[in-house]
């Protein structure tokens, strides 16, 4: 059997096709991971917002305590103000909590939809690559056979005559 000079070309093409398939799967996985990272970022921002609200609430309480202590006793009653501040923070907390919950739900729904899309797309990609690789192997076999036939035929000619 004659060494086919095109074998290296076919091997390189085959490897490139397989790498493209791997890169496609890697890209799909990266997108899935991005959804997870986004959800984690939303959860982290909720924690930061809670901490910020708590610090702000404490600062306002400290301010009201300072105002109250600097006034003569019973000169001013800040209980109504304290109650309004507490109600404002409670309402803000509810809105923030609902917003975060809605955002996490939307990300989760989007992630699930993407997972379904990615699964179908990955199957289609795999099928396409498999079909292409089969055709590629058939072309390689045909070229190899042709090369061997040409080598056999040219070996039959006597060029010394």
CORPE-V640996 format. One record per residue. N is the residue number from 1. RES is the residue in one small letter. PHI is phi in whole degrees, 0 to 359 (* if undefined). OMEGA is omega in whole degrees, -180 to 180 (999 if undefined). D_LAST is the distance of its C-alpha to the last C-alpha in Angstrom with 1 decimal. Layout:
# CORPE-V640996
n->N res->RES phi->PHI omega->OMEGA d_last->D_LAST
n->N res->RES phi->PHI omega->OMEGA d_last->D_LAST
This chain:
# CORPE-V640996
n->1 res->x phi->* omega->-179 d_last->25.6
n->2 res->x phi->275 omega->176 d_last->24.2
n->3 res->x phi->290 omega->-179 d_last->26.8
n->4 res->x phi->276 omega->-179 d_last->27.6
n->5 res->x phi->291 omega->-179 d_last->28.3
n->6 res->x phi->271 omega->-179 d_last->30.9
n->7 res->x phi->302 omega->180 d_last->33.1
n->8 res->x phi->297 omega->179 d_last->35.1
n->9 res->x phi->295 omega->179 d_last->35.7
n->10 res->x phi->295 omega->178 d_last->36.9
n->11 res->x phi->297 omega->179 d_last->39.1
n->12 res->x phi->296 omega->178 d_last->40.6
n->13 res->x phi->296 omega->-180 d_last->41.4
n->14 res->x phi->300 omega->179 d_last->42.9
n->15 res->x phi->296 omega->179 d_last->45.0
n->16 res->x phi->297 omega->179 d_last->46.2
n->17 res->x phi->296 omega->180 d_last->47.2
n->18 res->x phi->296 omega->178 d_last->49.2
n->19 res->x phi->294 omega->177 d_last->50.9
n->20 res->x phi->298 omega->178 d_last->51.9
n->21 res->x phi->296 omega->178 d_last->53.5
n->22 res->x phi->297 omega->179 d_last->55.3
n->23 res->x phi->298 omega->178 d_last->56.5
n->24 res->x phi->298 omega->178 d_last->57.9
n->25 res->x phi->295 omega->178 d_last->59.8
n->26 res->x phi->297 omega->179 d_last->61.0
n->27 res->x phi->295 omega->178 d_last->62.3
n->28 res->x phi->298 omega->180 d_last->64.1
n->29 res->x phi->293 omega->179 d_last->65.7
n->30 res->x phi->298 omega->178 d_last->66.7
n->31 res->x phi->294 omega->177 d_last->68.6
n->32 res->x phi->299 omega->-180 d_last->70.4
n->33 res->x phi->294 omega->178 d_last->71.4
n->34 res->x phi->296 omega->177 d_last->72.7
n->35 res->x phi->299 omega->179 d_last->75.1
n->36 res->x phi->297 omega->-180 d_last->76.5
n->37 res->x phi->296 omega->179 d_last->76.8
n->38 res->x phi->296 omega->178 d_last->78.6
n->39 res->x phi->297 omega->178 d_last->81.1
n->40 res->x phi->296 omega->178 d_last->81.7
n->41 res->x phi->294 omega->178 d_last->82.4
n->42 res->x phi->297 omega->179 d_last->84.9
n->43 res->x phi->297 omega->178 d_last->86.6
n->44 res->x phi->294 omega->180 d_last->86.7
n->45 res->x phi->293 omega->177 d_last->88.2
n->46 res->x phi->296 omega->179 d_last->90.9
n->47 res->x phi->298 omega->178 d_last->91.9
n->48 res->x phi->296 omega->179 d_last->92.1
n->49 res->x phi->295 omega->177 d_last->94.1
n->50 res->x phi->297 omega->179 d_last->96.5
n->51 res->x phi->297 omega->179 d_last->96.9
n->52 res->x phi->298 omega->180 d_last->97.5
n->53 res->x phi->296 omega->180 d_last->100.1
n->54 res->x phi->296 omega->177 d_last->101.9
n->55 res->x phi->297 omega->180 d_last->102.1
n->56 res->x phi->294 omega->178 d_last->103.4
n->57 res->x phi->300 omega->179 d_last->105.9
n->58 res->x phi->298 omega->180 d_last->107.1
n->59 res->x phi->296 omega->179 d_last->107.4
n->60 res->x phi->294 omega->178 d_last->109.5
n->61 res->x phi->299 omega->178 d_last->111.7
n->62 res->x phi->296 omega->178 d_last->112.2
n->63 res->x phi->298 omega->-180 d_last->113.1
n->64 res->x phi->295 omega->176 d_last->115.6
n->65 res->x phi->298 omega->-180 d_last->117.1
n->66 res->x phi->294 omega->179 d_last->117.5
n->67 res->x phi->297 omega->-178 d_last->119.2
n->68 res->x phi->297 omega->-178 d_last->121.4
n->69 res->x phi->287 omega->-180 d_last->122.4
n->70 res->x phi->274 omega->-179 d_last->123.3
n->71 res->x phi->262 omega->174 d_last->125.6
n->72 res->x phi->299 omega->-177 d_last->129.1
n->73 res->x phi->303 omega->180 d_last->129.4
n->74 res->x phi->63 omega->178 d_last->129.4
n->75 res->x phi->285 omega->-180 d_last->128.9
n->76 res->x phi->216 omega->178 d_last->125.6
n->77 res->x phi->253 omega->-177 d_last->124.1
n->78 res->x phi->262 omega->-180 d_last->120.3
n->79 res->x phi->299 omega->179 d_last->119.8
n->80 res->x phi->296 omega->179 d_last->118.9
n->81 res->x phi->295 omega->179 d_last->116.4
n->82 res->x phi->300 omega->179 d_last->114.9
n->83 res->x phi->295 omega->178 d_last->114.7
n->84 res->x phi->297 omega->178 d_last->113.0
n->85 res->x phi->298 omega->-179 d_last->110.5
n->86 res->x phi->297 omega->178 d_last->109.8
n->87 res->x phi->296 omega->178 d_last->109.4
n->88 res->x phi->297 omega->178 d_last->107.0
n->89 res->x phi->292 omega->179 d_last->104.8
n->90 res->x phi->297 omega->179 d_last->104.9
n->91 res->x phi->296 omega->179 d_last->103.9
n->92 res->x phi->298 omega->179 d_last->101.1
n->93 res->x phi->297 omega->178 d_last->99.9
n->94 res->x phi->298 omega->-179 d_last->99.8
n->95 res->x phi->297 omega->180 d_last->97.9
n->96 res->x phi->298 omega->-180 d_last->95.4
n->97 res->x phi->298 omega->179 d_last->95.0
n->98 res->x phi->295 omega->179 d_last->94.4
n->99 res->x phi->296 omega->180 d_last->91.9
n->100 res->x phi->295 omega->179 d_last->90.0
n->101 res->x phi->300 omega->179 d_last->90.1
n->102 res->x phi->295 omega->179 d_last->88.8
n->103 res->x phi->295 omega->179 d_last->86.0
n->104 res->x phi->296 omega->178 d_last->84.9
n->105 res->x phi->295 omega->179 d_last->85.1
n->106 res->x phi->296 omega->179 d_last->83.0
n->107 res->x phi->295 omega->179 d_last->80.4
n->108 res->x phi->298 omega->178 d_last->80.4
n->109 res->x phi->298 omega->179 d_last->80.0
n->110 res->x phi->295 omega->180 d_last->77.2
n->111 res->x phi->297 omega->178 d_last->75.5
n->112 res->x phi->297 omega->179 d_last->75.7
n->113 res->x phi->297 omega->179 d_last->74.3
n->114 res->x phi->295 omega->179 d_last->71.5
n->115 res->x phi->301 omega->178 d_last->70.8
n->116 res->x phi->295 omega->178 d_last->70.5
n->117 res->x phi->300 omega->-176 d_last->68.2
n->118 res->x phi->298 omega->179 d_last->66.1
n->119 res->x phi->298 omega->178 d_last->65.7
n->120 res->x phi->295 omega->180 d_last->64.6
n->121 res->x phi->295 omega->180 d_last->62.3
n->122 res->x phi->298 omega->177 d_last->60.7
n->123 res->x phi->297 omega->179 d_last->60.1
n->124 res->x phi->296 omega->178 d_last->58.5
n->125 res->x phi->298 omega->-179 d_last->56.4
n->126 res->x phi->299 omega->179 d_last->55.3
n->127 res->x phi->297 omega->180 d_last->54.4
n->128 res->x phi->298 omega->179 d_last->52.4
n->129 res->x phi->295 omega->179 d_last->50.5
n->130 res->x phi->298 omega->179 d_last->49.8
n->131 res->x phi->297 omega->-180 d_last->48.5
n->132 res->x phi->296 omega->180 d_last->46.4
n->133 res->x phi->295 omega->176 d_last->45.0
n->134 res->x phi->298 omega->179 d_last->44.2
n->135 res->x phi->297 omega->179 d_last->42.3
n->136 res->x phi->298 omega->179 d_last->40.6
n->137 res->x phi->294 omega->178 d_last->39.5
n->138 res->x phi->295 omega->178 d_last->38.2
n->139 res->x phi->296 omega->179 d_last->36.1
n->140 res->x phi->299 omega->178 d_last->34.8
n->141 res->x phi->298 omega->-180 d_last->33.9
n->142 res->x phi->296 omega->180 d_last->32.2
n->143 res->x phi->294 omega->179 d_last->30.2
n->144 res->x phi->298 omega->178 d_last->29.3
n->145 res->x phi->300 omega->180 d_last->28.2
n->146 res->x phi->298 omega->-180 d_last->26.1
n->147 res->x phi->298 omega->179 d_last->24.5
n->148 res->x phi->294 omega->179 d_last->23.8
n->149 res->x phi->296 omega->179 d_last->22.3
n->150 res->x phi->297 omega->179 d_last->20.1
n->151 res->x phi->296 omega->179 d_last->19.0
n->152 res->x phi->296 omega->-178 d_last->18.5
n->153 res->x phi->294 omega->-179 d_last->16.4
n->154 res->x phi->291 omega->177 d_last->14.2
n->155 res->x phi->287 omega->-179 d_last->13.8
n->156 res->x phi->279 omega->-179 d_last->12.6
n->157 res->x phi->279 omega->176 d_last->9.4
n->158 res->x phi->261 omega->-177 d_last->6.4
n->159 res->x phi->275 omega->-178 d_last->5.5
n->160 res->x phi->279 omega->-177 d_last->3.8
n->161 res->x phi->282 omega->999 d_last->0.0
